[in-house]
């Protein structure tokens, strides 16, 4: 949140009104965050919730005080509010929750998802992933596909490429470094897979910057829960 936007603002003839509006904005976006945004409607209305009330109170108090550490506190509180709000929204009606939300809580698929997301550079196979979460290959493949809509290795491919799309926009990074980070054996292999998924090359994507949407953003791969 830019410093000039912080603090309190008063509209009307009295500062003692009963209506208060608390606003916050996330300006960062990318292929990974698009997964969450695509799962949400344009507007969400939530009733008062015990899970969010303490965060709102603390956030409202913190924004009115210019004190050391305010930036860090506001950023963390806004993150907490977002997560609590998403939980309230999805948990209120499980039918509206995307597959990745349900999958993240599954005792078998959840740990598998976290392994793929935390270690995309690892040379995973469905068999090695199943062994890591102590289940059979067939069970993992069946449950993973049922909950996320993708088989494990299909999910891994889209996760790697979406992560690569975001990493390529970081200053000073190289295609070789990104390829290594997301589990591709060479820049050429990553470039070919990237172009197939997004319809544009890594170099063109990088030149377009963070404000340019990827042609493949409409794809529906699931994302990390939480």
N, C-alpha and C positions, 0 to 999 in steps of 0.2 A: 504494500500500500504506500503510494508516494507520500512523503512527509507533509506536503502542502494540503493533502486531503484529510489529514487526521484532525481529531478534535471534535468539538460540539458546534452545531449550527442551530440557530433558532429562527423559526418562521412564525409570523403573526405578531400580535400586540402584547403577548404575555409569554414569559418563559416558564410559566407554571402549568402548562397544559398537561393533560393526562396521556397524550399520544407521543410515543417515542419511536423513532425509526433508527435502527442500527444497520449500517451497510458495510459490506466488505467485498473485495473483488480479487479474483484470481486472473492474472494476465498471462501467465505462462500456459502454453498449449503445445501439443505435439501428437504424434501418432498414438502413444500410449494413453494419454489423457482423453483422446477422442473415444476410446473404448468406453469410458465411464460416461462421457457426455451423450453418446449415442443411446445409452440405456435410460436416460432421463427425459421427462417431458420439458417443455419450455418453461413451465411454471410449476412449482411445488408449494402446496399450502399444508402446513403442519400445525396441529393444535399444540397447546402447551404440554410439554413433556418433562417429567422429572429428570430425564437424562440430559436435557439441554439447558434447563433453567439455571443451574449453577455456572455453566460456561457463559451464558448470556450475561448474567449478573457481573461476573468477573471481567468480561470483555468490555461491557459498558463502563465499568469503573476505570479500567486501565486506559481506555482511549482518552479519558479526560485529564490524565496526568502526564505531563512531560517529564519523565524520570529516566535515569539511566537503565538500560536494558529493555526499554519499552518495545523496540523493534522486535526483539526476540520473543518477548512475551505475547505480543499481538499476533505474530505469525503462528506461534504454537496454539494459541487459543482459537484462532480462526480455523486451523486444521482440526482441532478437537470438535469444534462446532459443526464443521462439514461432515466429519465421520459420524457424529451422533445423529445429525439430521438424516443422513443417508440410511443409517440403521433404522431409524423411526419410520422412514418412508417405505423402505423395502419390507420391513418386518410387519407393517400394518396390513399388508396384503401380499402374500407370497407369490401370487399370480403375476404381479407387476415386476418382481425381481428377475433380473437377467440370469442366465445360466451360471455365469461365473460366480455370482453371489452365493447361490446355493452350493455350488461345487466347492467353494472355499471352506465351507463348514463341514463338508463330508469327511468322515474319519479316514478314508482311503484316498480320495481324489484331492482333498485339501493339501495334505503333505506333498503329494506328487506335484501339484501346481506350484507350491512354494519352491520345491527343488528346481523345477524348470525355470522359474522366474529369477531365482537367486543365482543360479549357475548355468546360464545359457551357453557358456563356453564349453561345458562338459560334453563329451561325445555320447549323448544319451541314446539308448534304444528303449523300446517298450519293455523289453526283458530286464534291462539293468535298472530302469525306473521302478518296475514292479518289485524287484528284489530290494531296492532301497526303502520301499514303504511296506515291505513284508507281506506281499500279496502275490497272487499268481498273475501271469501275463494276461490271461484271458479275462480275469476279473477286473483288472485295472483298465484294460481296453474297453470293456463293456460299460463299466460305470463312468469312466472318463467321458466317453462319447455320449452317453445318455444325458449327462449333466451339462456338459459344455457345448455339445453340438459338433465337436471335433475329436478325432482320435489324438492320442498323446503327441505323436510326432508331427501331426498337422498343426496342433496348437503351438508346439515348440518352434516350428518354422515361422509362423506369423508373429510370435512373440519376439523372436530374434530379429526379424526384419523391421518391426515397429520400433524396437529398441535401437536398432541401427539408424533408423530415420531420425530419431531424437539425438543420438550421439553425434551424428554427422554435422549437426548445427552448433556443436560446442566449438568455441574458438581454439584453433591450433591443433585440432584432432586430424588424424590422417585416415584414409580408407583402410590402410593396412592395420592400424591400431584398432579400428572399429571391427574389422573382420575377425581379428583375434579375440576381441572382447565378446562377440556374439557367437563364436563357435564355427566360423567359416575358415577353411584351410588357406584361402588366398583372397586378395582383393578382387580378382577376376570372378571367383565363385560367388562372392557377396554381390558384386555388381550385377551379375546375370540374374540372380535370384531377386534382387531388389527391383530390377527393371520389370521382371515378370509380375511381381506383386503390385507395384505402384504405377507402372506404365511410364516411368521416367527414370533417368539414370541418377546415381548418387551425386554426381557432380552438378547436375541441373537442380536437383533437390537442394543441395547446399547453396547454390547461387540464389535460389528463390528465397531463402531465409525462412524464419519461423512463421512469417505471416502468410506463406503460400501453402494452401491446402494440398495434400497429396491426392492424386487422382484415384488412388485405391482406398481413400478414407471411408468409403461406404461399406467396405467389407465388414462382416460381423464377428470377427474373432473375439473370444471372451477375454476378460482382463482380470488382473489380480483383485481379489476381494480385499476391501479395507484400504 
